[in-house]
Amino acid sequence: MIDDGRPLFLQIADSIADQIIDGDLPEEGQAPSTNDLARFYRINPATAAKGVNLLVDKGVLYKRRGIGMFVATGARDVLRAERSTALADRFLDPLLAEATRLGLSRQDVIDLINARS
C-alpha cells in the first residue's frame, strides 16, 4: 500500500477508508491509533495523524476523548457515495464523451459493458 507515488497521508486515509468499505472496520468500531499506524507503516506519527484527520473532517471518524478514534455511523455510506462520484468523474464521463464522438448510443455502451461482463 505505502509508496504508490501519492502522499503517504492520502494512502493512510484510503487504507482506512478501504477497511470501512470492506466491513473490516465496522461502524462504531475502534480505528487504529495514529501511533499504531505510524509503527505499522514506519512513518512519522504526524503523517499518520494527517491521514486520520482527513477522515475526521469528512465525518467518517470521530474521537472519543481518552479512548481513541471510532468509525462514525453512516461512514460506509458516505465513503461509498464519495467513491461512486469519483468513479463516474474518472471513468464514466470520459467513456460517455468518447461514445458520443463515436456516435454510440447509451444502449450501445451498455451492450459493450454487458459483453465484457
C-alpha positions as CSV (number, residue, x, y, z in Angstrom):
1,M,0.0,0.0,0.0
2,I,2.6,2.6,1.0
3,D,4.6,4.2,-1.7
4,D,2.3,4.3,-4.7
5,G,3.5,7.7,-5.6
6,R,0.8,9.6,-3.7
7,P,1.5,11.4,-0.4
8,L,1.6,8.9,2.5
9,F,-1.2,10.6,4.4
10,L,-3.6,10.1,1.5
11,Q,-2.6,6.5,1.3
12,I,-3.2,6.1,5.1
13,A,-6.7,7.7,4.7
14,D,-7.5,5.5,1.7
15,S,-6.4,2.4,3.5
16,I,-8.6,3.1,6.5
17,A,-11.5,4.0,4.1
18,D,-11.0,0.7,2.3
19,Q,-11.3,-1.2,5.6
20,I,-14.5,0.7,6.4
21,I,-16.0,0.0,2.9
22,D,-15.0,-3.7,3.1
23,G,-16.5,-4.0,6.6
24,D,-13.2,-4.8,8.3
25,L,-13.7,-1.7,10.4
26,P,-17.4,-1.6,11.3
27,E,-19.4,1.5,12.2
28,E,-18.8,2.4,15.8
29,G,-15.7,0.1,15.8
30,Q,-12.4,1.5,17.0
31,A,-10.0,2.6,14.3
32,P,-6.2,2.2,14.6
33,S,-4.5,4.9,16.5
34,T,-2.1,7.3,14.8
35,N,0.8,5.7,16.8
36,D,-0.3,2.2,15.7
37,L,-0.4,3.4,12.1
38,A,3.0,5.1,12.4
39,R,4.6,2.0,13.9
40,F,3.0,-0.4,11.3
41,Y,3.9,1.7,8.3
42,R,7.2,3.1,9.8
43,I,6.2,6.7,9.3
44,N,6.1,9.8,11.3
45,P,3.0,9.9,13.7
46,A,2.2,13.4,12.3
47,T,1.9,11.9,8.8
48,A,-0.5,9.2,10.1
49,A,-2.5,11.9,12.0
50,K,-2.9,13.9,8.9
51,G,-4.4,10.9,7.1
52,V,-6.7,10.2,10.0
53,N,-7.7,13.8,10.2
54,L,-8.9,13.8,6.6
55,L,-11.4,11.2,7.6
56,V,-12.4,13.1,10.7
57,D,-13.0,16.2,8.5
58,K,-15.3,14.1,6.3
59,G,-17.2,12.8,9.4
60,V,-16.1,9.3,8.8
61,L,-14.1,9.0,12.0
62,Y,-14.6,10.7,15.4
63,K,-12.6,10.9,18.6
64,R,-13.8,9.7,21.9
65,R,-11.7,11.6,24.4
66,G,-9.2,9.4,26.2
67,I,-10.3,6.3,24.3
68,G,-9.4,6.7,20.6
69,M,-10.8,7.1,17.2
70,F,-14.0,5.4,16.1
71,V,-15.9,4.8,12.8
72,A,-18.9,7.1,12.6
73,T,-22.4,5.7,12.0
74,G,-23.1,6.1,8.3
75,A,-19.4,6.2,7.4
76,R,-19.6,3.4,4.9
77,D,-22.4,5.1,3.0
78,V,-20.5,8.4,2.9
79,L,-17.4,6.7,1.6
80,R,-19.3,4.6,-1.0
81,A,-21.1,7.7,-2.3
82,E,-17.8,9.7,-2.5
83,R,-16.1,6.8,-4.4
84,S,-19.1,6.4,-6.7
85,T,-18.9,10.0,-7.7
86,A,-15.2,9.7,-8.2
87,L,-15.7,6.6,-10.3
88,A,-18.1,8.5,-12.5
89,D,-15.9,11.5,-12.8
90,R,-12.8,9.5,-13.6
91,F,-14.2,6.8,-15.9
92,L,-17.8,7.3,-16.9
93,D,-17.7,10.9,-18.1
94,P,-14.7,10.2,-20.4
95,L,-16.4,7.0,-21.6
96,L,-19.6,8.7,-22.5
97,A,-17.7,11.6,-24.2
98,E,-15.8,9.1,-26.3
99,A,-19.0,7.2,-27.1
100,T,-20.6,10.4,-28.3
101,R,-17.6,11.1,-30.5
102,L,-18.0,7.6,-32.0
103,G,-21.8,8.0,-32.5
104,L,-22.6,5.3,-30.0
105,S,-25.9,5.4,-28.1
106,R,-26.1,4.8,-24.4
107,Q,-27.6,1.4,-25.2
108,D,-24.6,0.7,-27.4
109,V,-22.3,1.4,-24.4
110,I,-24.4,-0.8,-22.1
111,D,-24.2,-3.6,-24.7
112,L,-20.4,-3.2,-24.8
113,I,-20.3,-3.4,-21.0
114,N,-22.5,-6.4,-20.9
115,A,-20.3,-8.1,-23.5
116,R,-17.3,-7.7,-21.2
117,S,-19.1,-8.9,-18.0
